[in-house]
Amino acid sequence: MAMKRVAIEIGMGTDIRGADYTKAAVRALRDALWHNSLGIADALGKPTDSMRVQIHIGVPKPEQVDKAQVLAVLPHGTGTVDVVEGGLEIPNDAGTGCTVIASAAAVVRLDI
């Protein structure tokens, strides 16, 4: 058997005032995952923890994302986190802070 992509889930998350890139990334992944309920593993007679998830996060400053906190969001299976430059950073009028917008994609694979 081979690992096959069975789903891709997409989400967006923000940190409105704190400029916390990890918080925005975690919220983006939750947005992607919490709008779905994947029954494919059960339908194929596989345990839900057999899912392998590739998490892709886009934020303006990838080095400021704690990958372990993002990975901890996964309710089932195991995964990897790749953070790249993307998303948006919108400065406030005073120039003292910004809103961070992160995008996330979770690619789910099963050995089928």
C-alpha positions, 0 to 999 in steps of 0.5 A, a space after each residue: 500500500 502507499 500513502 494517498 492524499 484523502 483530504 486537504 483542509 484550508 483555514 485562516 487565523 488572526 491575532 488582532 492586536 498581539 502580533 503573535 505569529 504562533 497564535 495566528 498559525 494555531 487559529 488558522 489550523 483550528 479553522 481548517 480542522 474544526 470545519 470538517 469531520 473526516 470519516 474516511 479512516 473509519 470507512 476504510 477500516 483504519 484507526 484515526 491515529 493512522 492519519 499522517 498530516 502535512 501542515 503548511 502555514 503561511 505568515 509574514 515572519 515564519 521564524 516566529 512560529 512555534 511549530 510544536 504549538 501548531 502540531 499540538 492542535 492535531 486531534 488525531 494522527 501524526 504530522 509535520 509542520 512547514 512554515 513559509 513566508 505568506 499571510 499578511 501583517 497590517 500595522 495599526 495607525 499608531 505604528 506600535 503594533 499590527 494584526 497578523 493573518 496566517 493561512 493554513 493547509 492540512 494535507 491528510 494522507 492514509 496508507 491505502 
